[in-house]
Amino acid sequence: MPERIPLCQSDSVAPGEMVRFEPPGMDPILLINDGGEFHLIEDDCTHGLASLADGRIEGHLIFCPLHGGSF
């Protein structure tokens, strides 16, 4: 089983919010609270050098701040 790394308290990320973390020895990750269901993804956009944490959430989609691509 992979090592668990505590990031934050679950109640510190409200539904519809996302928070960027930089765990030691790892690439930046983005924690997303999608209506009480939490997801972790890589923070970098796959199309360019942009942090998805600087983008926006609409429904179940995250939009890149650089080119507007959705994930």
CHARMM-style PDB file with segment names, atoms N, HN, CA, C and O in Angstrom:
ATOM      1  N   MET     1       0.850  -1.183   0.000  1.00  0.00      PROA
ATOM      2  CA  MET     1       0.000   0.000   0.000  1.00  0.00      PROA
ATOM      3  C   MET     1       0.893   1.244   0.000  1.00  0.00      PROA
ATOM      4  O   MET     1       1.881   1.297   0.734  1.00  0.00      PROA
ATOM      5  N   PRO     2       0.550   2.249  -0.822  1.00  0.00      PROA
ATOM      6  CA  PRO     2       1.341   3.487  -0.864  1.00  0.00      PROA
ATOM      7  C   PRO     2       1.328   4.204   0.490  1.00  0.00      PROA
ATOM      8  O   PRO     2       0.390   4.079   1.277  1.00  0.00      PROA
ATOM      9  N   GLU     3       2.397   4.955   0.726  1.00  0.00      PROA
ATOM     10  HN  GLU     3       3.159   5.057   0.087  1.00  0.00      PROA
ATOM     11  CA  GLU     3       2.491   5.747   1.946  1.00  0.00      PROA
ATOM     12  C   GLU     3       1.417   6.834   1.943  1.00  0.00      PROA
ATOM     13  O   GLU     3       1.156   7.465   0.919  1.00  0.00      PROA
ATOM     14  N   ARG     4       0.805   7.040   3.097  1.00  0.00      PROA
ATOM     15  HN  ARG     4       1.017   6.527   3.930  1.00  0.00      PROA
ATOM     16  CA  ARG     4      -0.188   8.115   3.234  1.00  0.00      PROA
ATOM     17  C   ARG     4       0.510   9.366   3.746  1.00  0.00      PROA
ATOM     18  O   ARG     4       1.336   9.312   4.658  1.00  0.00      PROA
ATOM     19  N   ILE     5       0.158  10.488   3.141  1.00  0.00      PROA
ATOM     20  HN  ILE     5      -0.513  10.532   2.401  1.00  0.00      PROA
ATOM     21  CA  ILE     5       0.733  11.771   3.537  1.00  0.00      PROA
ATOM     22  C   ILE     5      -0.421  12.689   3.919  1.00  0.00      PROA
ATOM     23  O   ILE     5      -1.214  13.059   3.054  1.00  0.00      PROA
ATOM     24  N   PRO     6      -0.536  13.068   5.201  1.00  0.00      PROA
ATOM     25  CA  PRO     6      -1.621  13.982   5.572  1.00  0.00      PROA
ATOM     26  C   PRO     6      -1.423  15.351   4.919  1.00  0.00      PROA
ATOM     27  O   PRO     6      -0.321  15.900   4.934  1.00  0.00      PROA
ATOM     28  N   LEU     7      -2.490  15.891   4.351  1.00  0.00      PROA
ATOM     29  HN  LEU     7      -3.385  15.445   4.339  1.00  0.00      PROA
ATOM     30  CA  LEU     7      -2.422  17.188   3.683  1.00  0.00      PROA
ATOM     31  C   LEU     7      -3.125  18.272   4.487  1.00  0.00      PROA
ATOM     32  O   LEU     7      -2.576  19.357   4.678  1.00  0.00      PROA
ATOM     33  N   CYS     8      -4.341  17.987   4.963  1.00  0.00      PROA
ATOM     34  HN  CYS     8      -4.787  17.105   4.808  1.00  0.00      PROA
ATOM     35  CA  CYS     8      -5.117  18.974   5.691  1.00  0.00      PROA
ATOM     36  C   CYS     8      -6.322  18.281   6.316  1.00  0.00      PROA
ATOM     37  O   CYS     8      -6.568  17.100   6.072  1.00  0.00      PROA
ATOM     38  N   GLN     9      -7.060  19.023   7.116  1.00  0.00      PROA
ATOM     39  HN  GLN     9      -6.860  19.982   7.314  1.00  0.00      PROA
ATOM     40  CA  GLN     9      -8.320  18.522   7.651  1.00  0.00      PROA
ATOM     41  C   GLN     9      -9.370  18.615   6.549  1.00  0.00      PROA
ATOM     42  O   GLN     9      -9.402  19.592   5.801  1.00  0.00      PROA
ATOM     43  N   SER    10     -10.222  17.611   6.448  1.00  0.00      PROA
ATOM     44  HN  SER    10     -10.196  16.817   7.055  1.00  0.00      PROA
ATOM     45  CA  SER    10     -11.206  17.599   5.362  1.00  0.00      PROA
ATOM     46  C   SER    10     -12.155  18.796   5.423  1.00  0.00      PROA
ATOM     47  O   SER    10     -12.641  19.251   4.388  1.00  0.00      PROA
ATOM     48  N   ASP    11     -12.420  19.306   6.620  1.00  0.00      PROA
ATOM     49  HN  ASP    11     -12.025  18.936   7.461  1.00  0.00      PROA
ATOM     50  CA  ASP    11     -13.349  20.446   6.712  1.00  0.00      PROA
ATOM     51  C   ASP    11     -12.691  21.779   6.374  1.00  0.00      PROA
ATOM     52  O   ASP    11     -13.356  22.815   6.396  1.00  0.00      PROA
ATOM     53  N   SER    12     -11.386  21.769   6.060  1.00  0.00      PROA
ATOM     54  HN  SER    12     -10.846  20.928   6.042  1.00  0.00      PROA
ATOM     55  CA  SER    12     -10.716  23.016   5.699  1.00  0.00      PROA
ATOM     56  C   SER    12     -10.828  23.331   4.202  1.00  0.00      PROA
ATOM     57  O   SER    12     -10.423  24.407   3.764  1.00  0.00      PROA
ATOM     58  N   VAL    13     -11.379  22.392   3.417  1.00  0.00      PROA
ATOM     59  HN  VAL    13     -11.709  21.518   3.773  1.00  0.00      PROA
ATOM     60  CA  VAL    13     -11.598  22.619   1.985  1.00  0.00      PROA
ATOM     61  C   VAL    13     -13.104  22.498   1.736  1.00  0.00      PROA
ATOM     62  O   VAL    13     -13.659  21.399   1.761  1.00  0.00      PROA
ATOM     63  N   ALA    14     -13.741  23.612   1.502  1.00  0.00      PROA
ATOM     64  HN  ALA    14     -13.291  24.504   1.482  1.00  0.00      PROA
ATOM     65  CA  ALA    14     -15.198  23.642   1.317  1.00  0.00      PROA
ATOM     66  C   ALA    14     -15.588  23.006  -0.012  1.00  0.00      PROA
ATOM     67  O   ALA    14     -14.777  22.971  -0.938  1.00  0.00      PROA
ATOM     68  N   PRO    15     -16.806  22.507  -0.123  1.00  0.00      PROA
ATOM     69  CA  PRO    15     -17.282  21.983  -1.404  1.00  0.00      PROA
ATOM     70  C   PRO    15     -17.125  23.025  -2.508  1.00  0.00      PROA
ATOM     71  O   PRO    15     -17.461  24.196  -2.331  1.00  0.00      PROA
ATOM     72  N   GLY    16     -16.611  22.575  -3.642  1.00  0.00      PROA
ATOM     73  HN  GLY    16     -16.338  21.623  -3.785  1.00  0.00      PROA
ATOM     74  CA  GLY    16     -16.388  23.475  -4.770  1.00  0.00      PROA
ATOM     75  C   GLY    16     -15.051  24.184  -4.731  1.00  0.00      PROA
ATOM     76  O   GLY    16     -14.752  24.981  -5.620  1.00  0.00      PROA
ATOM     77  N   GLU    17     -14.233  23.911  -3.715  1.00  0.00      PROA
ATOM     78  HN  GLU    17     -14.476  23.264  -2.992  1.00  0.00      PROA
ATOM     79  CA  GLU    17     -12.914  24.545  -3.620  1.00  0.00      PROA
ATOM     80  C   GLU    17     -11.818  23.555  -3.982  1.00  0.00      PROA
ATOM     81  O   GLU    17     -12.023  22.342  -3.955  1.00  0.00      PROA
ATOM     82  N   MET    18     -10.658  24.089  -4.317  1.00  0.00      PROA
ATOM     83  HN  MET    18     -10.491  25.075  -4.339  1.00  0.00      PROA
ATOM     84  CA  MET    18      -9.470  23.280  -4.574  1.00  0.00      PROA
ATOM     85  C   MET    18      -8.276  23.959  -3.925  1.00  0.00      PROA
ATOM     86  O   MET    18      -8.218  25.184  -3.820  1.00  0.00      PROA
ATOM     87  N   VAL    19      -7.318  23.136  -3.489  1.00  0.00      PROA
ATOM     88  HN  VAL    19      -7.365  22.140  -3.574  1.00  0.00      PROA
ATOM     89  CA  VAL    19      -6.137  23.635  -2.793  1.00  0.00      PROA
ATOM     90  C   VAL    19      -4.911  22.915  -3.338  1.00  0.00      PROA
ATOM     91  O   VAL    19      -4.921  21.696  -3.506  1.00  0.00      PROA
ATOM     92  N   ARG    20      -3.871  23.664  -3.608  1.00  0.00      PROA
ATOM     93  HN  ARG    20      -3.863  24.654  -3.472  1.00  0.00      PROA
ATOM     94  CA  ARG    20      -2.603  23.118  -4.105  1.00  0.00      PROA
ATOM     95  C   ARG    20      -1.714  22.741  -2.931  1.00  0.00      PROA
ATOM     96  O   ARG    20      -1.631  23.470  -1.942  1.00  0.00      PROA
ATOM     97  N   PHE    21      -1.046  21.590  -3.048  1.00  0.00      PROA
ATOM     98  HN  PHE    21      -1.113  20.997  -3.851  1.00  0.00      PROA
ATOM     99  CA  PHE    21      -0.079  21.128  -2.058  1.00  0.00      PROA
ATOM    100  C   PHE    21       1.197  20.729  -2.767  1.00  0.00      PROA
ATOM    101  O   PHE    21       1.172  20.277  -3.911  1.00  0.00      PROA
ATOM    102  N   GLU    22       2.315  20.899  -2.075  1.00  0.00      PROA
ATOM    103  HN  GLU    22       2.336  21.266  -1.145  1.00  0.00      PROA
ATOM    104  CA  GLU    22       3.619  20.500  -2.596  1.00  0.00      PROA
ATOM    105  C   GLU    22       4.269  19.562  -1.593  1.00  0.00      PROA
ATOM    106  O   GLU    22       5.142  19.981  -0.832  1.00  0.00      PROA
ATOM    107  N   PRO    23       3.851  18.278  -1.578  1.00  0.00      PROA
ATOM    108  CA  PRO    23       4.444  17.326  -0.638  1.00  0.00      PROA
ATOM    109  C   PRO    23       5.935  17.129  -0.935  1.00  0.00      PROA
ATOM    110  O   PRO    23       6.338  17.162  -2.098  1.00  0.00      PROA
ATOM    111  N   PRO    24       6.749  16.929   0.086  1.00  0.00      PROA
ATOM    112  CA  PRO    24       8.186  16.734  -0.126  1.00  0.00      PROA
ATOM    113  C   PRO    24       8.460  15.570  -1.079  1.00  0.00      PROA
ATOM    114  O   PRO    24       7.899  14.485  -0.930  1.00  0.00      PROA
ATOM    115  N   GLY    25       9.320  15.812  -2.048  1.00  0.00      PROA
ATOM    116  HN  GLY    25       9.775  16.694  -2.169  1.00  0.00      PROA
ATOM    117  CA  GLY    25       9.723  14.781  -2.983  1.00  0.00      PROA
ATOM    118  C   GLY    25       8.694  14.449  -4.054  1.00  0.00      PROA
ATOM    119  O   GLY    25       8.861  13.476  -4.789  1.00  0.00      PROA
ATOM    120  N   MET    26       7.635  15.242  -4.152  1.00  0.00      PROA
ATOM    121  HN  MET    26       7.499  16.032  -3.555  1.00  0.00      PROA
ATOM    122  CA  MET    26       6.582  14.988  -5.143  1.00  0.00      PROA
ATOM    123  C   MET    26       6.320  16.238  -5.966  1.00  0.00      PROA
ATOM    124  O   MET    26       6.639  17.351  -5.549  1.00  0.00      PROA
ATOM    125  N   ASP    27       5.733  16.039  -7.143  1.00  0.00      PROA
ATOM    126  HN  ASP    27       5.473  15.135  -7.483  1.00  0.00      PROA
ATOM    127  CA  ASP    27       5.255  17.174  -7.936  1.00  0.00      PROA
ATOM    128  C   ASP    27       4.038  17.771  -7.242  1.00  0.00      PROA
ATOM    129  O   ASP    27       3.372  17.071  -6.480  1.00  0.00      PROA
ATOM    130  N   PRO    28       3.730  19.039  -7.482  1.00  0.00      PROA
ATOM    131  CA  PRO    28       2.547  19.658  -6.870  1.00  0.00      PROA
ATOM    132  C   PRO    28       1.270  18.896  -7.229  1.00  0.00      PROA
ATOM    133  O   PRO    28       1.125  18.387  -8.340  1.00  0.00      PROA
ATOM    134  N   ILE    29       0.359  18.830  -6.273  1.00  0.00      PROA
ATOM    135  HN  ILE    29       0.477  19.244  -5.371  1.00  0.00      PROA
ATOM    136  CA  ILE    29      -0.927  18.163  -6.470  1.00  0.00      PROA
ATOM    137  C   ILE    29      -2.053  19.111  -6.087  1.00  0.00      PROA
ATOM    138  O   ILE    29      -1.853  20.087  -5.363  1.00  0.00      PROA
ATOM    139  N   LEU    30      -3.223  18.802  -6.582  1.00  0.00      PROA
ATOM    140  HN  LEU    30      -3.385  18.010  -7.170  1.00  0.00      PROA
ATOM    141  CA  LEU    30      -4.393  19.633  -6.348  1.00  0.00      PROA
ATOM    142  C   LEU    30      -5.461  18.782  -5.676  1.00  0.00      PROA
ATOM    143  O   LEU    30      -5.879  17.757  -6.215  1.00  0.00      PROA
ATOM    144  N   LEU    31      -5.899  19.212  -4.498  1.00  0.00      PROA
ATOM    145  HN  LEU    31      -5.559  20.045  -4.060  1.00  0.00      PROA
ATOM    146  CA  LEU    31      -6.972  18.542  -3.774  1.00  0.00      PROA
ATOM    147  C   LEU    31      -8.267  19.279  -4.078  1.00  0.00      PROA
ATOM    148  O   LEU    31      -8.362  20.490  -3.880  1.00  0.00      PROA
ATOM    149  N   ILE    32      -9.260  18.544  -4.558  1.00  0.00      PROA
ATOM    150  HN  ILE    32      -9.183  17.560  -4.719  1.00  0.00      PROA
ATOM    151  CA  ILE    32     -10.533  19.128  -4.968  1.00  0.00      PROA
ATOM    152  C   ILE    32     -11.648  18.534  -4.127  1.00  0.00      PROA
ATOM    153  O   ILE    32     -11.746  17.315  -3.987  1.00  0.00      PROA
ATOM    154  N   ASN    33     -12.492  19.400  -3.566  1.00  0.00      PROA
ATOM    155  HN  ASN    33     -12.412  20.390  -3.680  1.00  0.00      PROA
ATOM    156  CA  ASN    33     -13.679  18.937  -2.862  1.00  0.00      PROA
ATOM    157  C   ASN    33     -14.850  19.090  -3.833  1.00  0.00      PROA
ATOM    158  O   ASN    33     -15.329  20.197  -4.076  1.00  0.00      PROA
ATOM    159  N   ASP    34     -15.293  17.983  -4.373  1.00  0.00      PROA
ATOM    160  HN  ASP    34     -14.903  17.084  -4.176  1.00  0.00      PROA
ATOM    161  CA  ASP    34     -16.382  17.966  -5.346  1.00  0.00      PROA
ATOM    162  C   ASP    34     -17.648  17.526  -4.626  1.00  0.00      PROA
ATOM    163  O   ASP    34     -18.034  16.359  -4.684  1.00  0.00      PROA
ATOM    164  N   GLY    35     -18.291  18.473  -3.946  1.00  0.00      PROA
ATOM    165  HN  GLY    35     -17.978  19.422  -3.899  1.00  0.00      PROA
ATOM    166  CA  GLY    35     -19.529  18.176  -3.232  1.00  0.00      PROA
ATOM    167  C   GLY    35     -19.366  17.168  -2.114  1.00  0.00      PROA
ATOM    168  O   GLY    35     -20.264  16.364  -1.864  1.00  0.00      PROA
ATOM    169  N   GLY    36     -18.231  17.203  -1.440  1.00  0.00      PROA
ATOM    170  HN  GLY    36     -17.502  17.855  -1.642  1.00  0.00      PROA
ATOM    171  CA  GLY    36     -17.975  16.277  -0.338  1.00  0.00      PROA
ATOM    172  C   GLY    36     -17.164  15.056  -0.737  1.00  0.00      PROA
ATOM    173  O   GLY    36     -16.734  14.286   0.122  1.00  0.00      PROA
ATOM    174  N   GLU    37     -16.954  14.877  -2.028  1.00  0.00      PROA
ATOM    175  HN  GLU    37     -17.304  15.503  -2.725  1.00  0.00      PROA
ATOM    176  CA  GLU    37     -16.103  13.800  -2.517  1.00  0.00      PROA
ATOM    177  C   GLU    37     -14.758  14.415  -2.901  1.00  0.00      PROA
ATOM    178  O   GLU    37     -14.710  15.361  -3.686  1.00  0.00      PROA
ATOM    179  N   PHE    38     -13.674  13.884  -2.354  1.00  0.00      PROA
ATOM    180  HN  PHE    38     -13.713  13.115  -1.716  1.00  0.00      PROA
ATOM    181  CA  PHE    38     -12.353  14.466  -2.570  1.00  0.00      PROA
ATOM    182  C   PHE    38     -11.604  13.737  -3.669  1.00  0.00      PROA
ATOM    183  O   PHE    38     -11.663  12.513  -3.787  1.00  0.00      PROA
ATOM    184  N   HSD    39     -10.884  14.537  -4.486  1.00  0.00      PROA
ATOM    185  HN  HSD    39     -10.836  15.531  -4.390  1.00  0.00      PROA
ATOM    186  CA  HSD    39     -10.076  14.003  -5.582  1.00  0.00      PROA
ATOM    187  C   HSD    39      -8.706  14.663  -5.536  1.00  0.00      PROA
ATOM    188  O   HSD    39      -8.586  15.838  -5.191  1.00  0.00      PROA
ATOM    189  N   LEU    40      -7.679  13.905  -5.884  1.00  0.00      PROA
ATOM    190  HN  LEU    40      -7.776  12.950  -6.165  1.00  0.00      PROA
ATOM    191  CA  LEU    40      -6.325  14.435  -6.030  1.00  0.00      PROA
ATOM    192  C   LEU    40      -5.895  14.275  -7.479  1.00  0.00      PROA
ATOM    193  O   LEU    40      -6.045  13.202  -8.063  1.00  0.00      PROA
ATOM    194  N   ILE    41      -5.361  15.346  -8.056  1.00  0.00      PROA
ATOM    195  HN  ILE    41      -5.239  16.217  -7.581  1.00  0.00      PROA
ATOM    196  CA  ILE    41      -4.825  15.283  -9.410  1.00  0.00      PROA
ATOM    197  C   ILE    41      -3.510  16.039  -9.439  1.00  0.00      PROA
ATOM    198  O   ILE    41      -3.207  16.814  -8.531  1.00  0.00      PROA
ATOM    199  N   GLU    42      -2.732  15.810 -10.489  1.00  0.00      PROA
ATOM    200  HN  GLU    42      -2.979  15.181 -11.226  1.00  0.00      PROA
ATOM    201  CA  GLU    42      -1.530  16.616 -10.686  1.00  0.00      PROA
ATOM    202  C   GLU    42      -1.971  18.046 -10.940  1.00  0.00      PROA
ATOM    203  O   GLU    42      -2.989  18.285 -11.590  1.00  0.00      PROA
ATOM    204  N   ASP    43      -1.198  18.999 -10.423  1.00  0.00      PROA
ATOM    205  HN  ASP    43      -0.371  18.804  -9.896  1.00  0.00      PROA
ATOM    206  CA  ASP    43      -1.606  20.404 -10.537  1.00  0.00      PROA
ATOM    207  C   ASP    43      -1.277  21.020 -11.888  1.00  0.00      PROA
ATOM    208  O   ASP    43      -1.869  22.036 -12.251  1.00  0.00      PROA
ATOM    209  N   ASP    44      -0.365  20.447 -12.634  1.00  0.00      PROA
ATOM    210  HN  ASP    44       0.116  19.621 -12.339  1.00  0.00      PROA
ATOM    211  CA  ASP    44       0.042  21.046 -13.899  1.00  0.00      PROA
ATOM    212  C   ASP    44      -0.924  20.715 -15.027  1.00  0.00      PROA
ATOM    213  O   ASP    44      -1.390  19.583 -15.151  1.00  0.00      PROA
ATOM    214  N   CYS    45      -1.214  21.708 -15.838  1.00  0.00      PROA
ATOM    215  HN  CYS    45      -0.835  22.628 -15.737  1.00  0.00      PROA
ATOM    216  CA  CYS    45      -1.999  21.501 -17.045  1.00  0.00      PROA
ATOM    217  C   CYS    45      -1.185  20.618 -18.000  1.00  0.00      PROA
ATOM    218  O   CYS    45       0.036  20.748 -18.079  1.00  0.00      PROA
ATOM    219  N   THR    46      -1.853  19.738 -18.711  1.00  0.00      PROA
ATOM    220  HN  THR    46      -2.845  19.632 -18.647  1.00  0.00      PROA
ATOM    221  CA  THR    46      -1.150  18.851 -19.643  1.00  0.00      PROA
ATOM    222  C   THR    46      -0.759  19.563 -20.943  1.00  0.00      PROA
ATOM    223  O   THR    46       0.009  19.008 -21.729  1.00  0.00      PROA
ATOM    224  N   HSD    47      -1.266  20.774 -21.188  1.00  0.00      PROA
ATOM    225  HN  HSD    47      -1.890  21.225 -20.549  1.00  0.00      PROA
ATOM    226  CA  HSD    47      -1.018  21.480 -22.444  1.00  0.00      PROA
ATOM    227  C   HSD    47       0.019  22.597 -22.339  1.00  0.00      PROA
ATOM    228  O   HSD    47       0.527  23.058 -23.361  1.00  0.00      PROA
ATOM    229  N   GLY    48       0.337  23.034 -21.137  1.00  0.00      PROA
ATOM    230  HN  GLY    48      -0.076  22.659 -20.306  1.00  0.00      PROA
ATOM    231  CA  GLY    48       1.265  24.140 -20.983  1.00  0.00      PROA
ATOM    232  C   GLY    48       1.709  24.273 -19.549  1.00  0.00      PROA
ATOM    233  O   GLY    48       1.247  23.543 -18.671  1.00  0.00      PROA
ATOM    234  N   LEU    49       2.593  25.192 -19.318  1.00  0.00      PROA
ATOM    235  HN  LEU    49       2.968  25.784 -20.031  1.00  0.00      PROA
ATOM    236  CA  LEU    49       3.124  25.398 -17.970  1.00  0.00      PROA
ATOM    237  C   LEU    49       2.190  26.302 -17.176  1.00  0.00      PROA
ATOM    238  O   LEU    49       2.430  27.501 -17.038  1.00  0.00      PROA
ATOM    239  N   ALA    50       1.131  25.711 -16.663  1.00  0.00      PROA
ATOM    240  HN  ALA    50       0.936  24.736 -16.776  1.00  0.00      PROA
ATOM    241  CA  ALA    50       0.158  26.463 -15.874  1.00  0.00      PROA
ATOM    242  C   ALA    50      -0.296  25.603 -14.701  1.00  0.00      PROA
ATOM    243  O   ALA    50      -0.410  24.382 -14.807  1.00  0.00      PROA
ATOM    244  N   SER    51      -0.551  26.270 -13.585  1.00  0.00      PROA
ATOM    245  HN  SER    51      -0.459  27.262 -13.499  1.00  0.00      PROA
ATOM    246  CA  SER    51      -1.073  25.601 -12.401  1.00  0.00      PROA
ATOM    247  C   SER    51      -2.591  25.598 -12.468  1.00  0.00      PROA
ATOM    248  O   SER    51      -3.210  26.658 -12.568  1.00  0.00      PROA
ATOM    249  N   LEU    52      -3.194  24.418 -12.414  1.00  0.00      PROA
ATOM    250  HN  LEU    52      -2.691  23.558 -12.333  1.00  0.00      PROA
ATOM    251  CA  LEU    52      -4.654  24.338 -12.437  1.00  0.00      PROA
ATOM    252  C   LEU    52      -5.268  24.984 -11.204  1.00  0.00      PROA
ATOM    253  O   LEU    52      -6.438  25.367 -11.224  1.00  0.00      PROA
ATOM    254  N   ALA    53      -4.493  25.110 -10.128  1.00  0.00      PROA
ATOM    255  HN  ALA    53      -3.542  24.799 -10.112  1.00  0.00      PROA
ATOM    256  CA  ALA    53      -4.976  25.774  -8.911  1.00  0.00      PROA
ATOM    257  C   ALA    53      -5.328  27.232  -9.179  1.00  0.00      PROA
ATOM    258  O   ALA    53      -6.122  27.822  -8.446  1.00  0.00      PROA
ATOM    259  N   ASP    54      -4.746  27.818 -10.223  1.00  0.00      PROA
ATOM    260  HN  ASP    54      -4.101  27.339 -10.819  1.00  0.00      PROA
ATOM    261  CA  ASP    54      -5.044  29.207 -10.588  1.00  0.00      PROA
ATOM    262  C   ASP    54      -6.253  29.307 -11.507  1.00  0.00      PROA
ATOM    263  O   ASP    54      -6.679  30.405 -11.865  1.00  0.00      PROA
ATOM    264  N   GLY    55      -6.804  28.159 -11.888  1.00  0.00      PROA
ATOM    265  HN  GLY    55      -6.458  27.267 -11.598  1.00  0.00      PROA
ATOM    266  CA  GLY    55      -7.967  28.128 -12.774  1.00  0.00      PROA
ATOM    267  C   GLY    55      -9.256  28.236 -11.980  1.00  0.00      PROA
ATOM    268  O   GLY    55      -9.281  28.768 -10.870  1.00  0.00      PROA
ATOM    269  N   ARG    56     -10.315  27.725 -12.563  1.00  0.00      PROA
ATOM    270  HN  ARG    56     -10.295  27.293 -13.465  1.00  0.00      PROA
ATOM    271  CA  ARG    56     -11.618  27.801 -11.902  1.00  0.00      PROA
ATOM    272  C   ARG    56     -12.341  26.466 -12.029  1.00  0.00      PROA
ATOM    273  O   ARG    56     -12.056  25.664 -12.919  1.00  0.00      PROA
ATOM    274  N   ILE    57     -13.277  26.252 -11.123  1.00  0.00      PROA
ATOM    275  HN  ILE    57     -13.509  26.904 -10.401  1.00  0.00      PROA
ATOM    276  CA  ILE    57     -14.110  25.060 -11.142  1.00  0.00      PROA
ATOM    277  C   ILE    57     -15.521  25.469 -11.549  1.00  0.00      PROA
ATOM    278  O   ILE    57     -16.064  26.449 -11.039  1.00  0.00      PROA
ATOM    279  N   GLU    58     -16.102  24.719 -12.461  1.00  0.00      PROA
ATOM    280  HN  GLU    58     -15.661  23.922 -12.875  1.00  0.00      PROA
ATOM    281  CA  GLU    58     -17.506  24.887 -12.840  1.00  0.00      PROA
ATOM    282  C   GLU    58     -18.111  23.491 -12.903  1.00  0.00      PROA
ATOM    283  O   GLU    58     -17.775  22.695 -13.780  1.00  0.00      PROA
ATOM    284  N   GLY    59     -18.991  23.208 -11.979  1.00  0.00      PROA
ATOM    285  HN  GLY    59     -19.265  23.855 -11.267  1.00  0.00      PROA
ATOM    286  CA  GLY    59     -19.557  21.862 -11.906  1.00  0.00      PROA
ATOM    287  C   GLY    59     -18.473  20.858 -11.586  1.00  0.00      PROA
ATOM    288  O   GLY    59     -17.794  20.970 -10.566  1.00  0.00      PROA
ATOM    289  N   HSD    60     -18.311  19.875 -12.456  1.00  0.00      PROA
ATOM    290  HN  HSD    60     -18.863  19.783 -13.285  1.00  0.00      PROA
ATOM    291  CA  HSD    60     -17.290  18.846 -12.254  1.00  0.00      PROA
ATOM    292  C   HSD    60     -16.067  19.080 -13.129  1.00  0.00      PROA
ATOM    293  O   HSD    60     -15.272  18.162 -13.328  1.00  0.00      PROA
ATOM    294  N   LEU    61     -15.901  20.283 -13.654  1.00  0.00      PROA
ATOM    295  HN  LEU    61     -16.547  21.029 -13.493  1.00  0.00      PROA
ATOM    296  CA  LEU    61     -14.780  20.592 -14.540  1.00  0.00      PROA
ATOM    297  C   LEU    61     -13.852  21.626 -13.927  1.00  0.00      PROA
ATOM    298  O   LEU    61     -14.286  22.541 -13.226  1.00  0.00      PROA
ATOM    299  N   ILE    62     -12.567  21.462 -14.207  1.00  0.00      PROA
ATOM    300  HN  ILE    62     -12.215  20.719 -14.777  1.00  0.00      PROA
ATOM    301  CA  ILE    62     -11.558  22.456 -13.846  1.00  0.00      PROA
ATOM    302  C   ILE    62     -11.076  23.071 -15.149  1.00  0.00      PROA
ATOM    303  O   ILE    62     -10.782  22.356 -16.107  1.00  0.00      PROA
ATOM    304  N   PHE    63     -10.995  24.406 -15.186  1.00  0.00      PROA
ATOM    305  HN  PHE    63     -11.234  24.986 -14.408  1.00  0.00      PROA
ATOM    306  CA  PHE    63     -10.554  25.107 -16.384  1.00  0.00      PROA
ATOM    307  C   PHE    63      -9.165  25.682 -16.175  1.00  0.00      PROA
ATOM    308  O   PHE    63      -8.895  26.343 -15.172  1.00  0.00      PROA
ATOM    309  N   CYS    64      -8.292  25.423 -17.129  1.00  0.00      PROA
ATOM    310  HN  CYS    64      -8.511  24.885 -17.943  1.00  0.00      PROA
ATOM    311  CA  CYS    64      -6.923  25.922 -17.087  1.00  0.00      PROA
ATOM    312  C   CYS    64      -6.924  27.449 -17.198  1.00  0.00      PROA
ATOM    313  O   CYS    64      -7.631  28.005 -18.039  1.00  0.00      PROA
ATOM    314  N   PRO    65      -6.132  28.139 -16.349  1.00  0.00      PROA
ATOM    315  CA  PRO    65      -6.090  29.600 -16.418  1.00  0.00      PROA
ATOM    316  C   PRO    65      -5.335  30.118 -17.645  1.00  0.00      PROA
ATOM    317  O   PRO    65      -5.483  31.283 -18.012  1.00  0.00      PROA
ATOM    318  N   LEU    66      -4.537  29.275 -18.274  1.00  0.00      PROA
ATOM    319  HN  LEU    66      -4.416  28.328 -17.975  1.00  0.00      PROA
ATOM    320  CA  LEU    66      -3.709  29.706 -19.395  1.00  0.00      PROA
ATOM    321  C   LEU    66      -4.468  29.662 -20.726  1.00  0.00      PROA
ATOM    322  O   LEU    66      -4.435  30.625 -21.492  1.00  0.00      PROA
ATOM    323  N   HSD    67      -5.149  28.549 -20.998  1.00  0.00      PROA
ATOM    324  HN  HSD    67      -5.176  27.767 -20.376  1.00  0.00      PROA
ATOM    325  CA  HSD    67      -5.782  28.405 -22.297  1.00  0.00      PROA
ATOM    326  C   HSD    67      -7.262  27.998 -22.215  1.00  0.00      PROA
ATOM    327  O   HSD    67      -7.909  27.823 -23.247  1.00  0.00      PROA
ATOM    328  N   GLY    68      -7.796  27.849 -21.004  1.00  0.00      PROA
ATOM    329  HN  GLY    68      -7.271  27.992 -20.165  1.00  0.00      PROA
ATOM    330  CA  GLY    68      -9.217  27.557 -20.856  1.00  0.00      PROA
ATOM    331  C   GLY    68      -9.618  26.115 -21.074  1.00  0.00      PROA
ATOM    332  O   GLY    68     -10.804  25.788 -21.036  1.00  0.00      PROA
ATOM    333  N   GLY    69      -8.635  25.239 -21.302  1.00  0.00      PROA
ATOM    334  HN  GLY    69      -7.672  25.505 -21.332  1.00  0.00      PROA
ATOM    335  CA  GLY    69      -8.951  23.820 -21.466  1.00  0.00      PROA
ATOM    336  C   GLY    69      -9.599  23.271 -20.212  1.00  0.00      PROA
ATOM    337  O   GLY    69      -9.307  23.736 -19.110  1.00  0.00      PROA
ATOM    338  N   SER    70     -10.472  22.292 -20.362  1.00  0.00      PROA
ATOM    339  HN  SER    70     -10.710  21.914 -21.257  1.00  0.00      PROA
ATOM    340  CA  SER    70     -11.182  21.749 -19.204  1.00  0.00      PROA
ATOM    341  C   SER    70     -10.783  20.308 -18.948  1.00  0.00      PROA
ATOM    342  O   SER    70     -10.440  19.557 -19.862  1.00  0.00      PROA
ATOM    343  N   PHE    71     -10.841  19.947 -17.668  1.00  0.00      PROA
ATOM    344  HN  PHE    71     -11.120  20.556 -16.926  1.00  0.00      PROA
ATOM    345  CA  PHE    71     -10.462  18.602 -17.230  1.00  0.00      PROA
ATOM    346  C   PHE    71     -11.516  18.071 -16.288  1.00  0.00      PROA
ATOM    347  OT1 PHE    71     -11.396  16.948 -15.797  1.00  0.00      PROA
TER     348      PHE     71
END
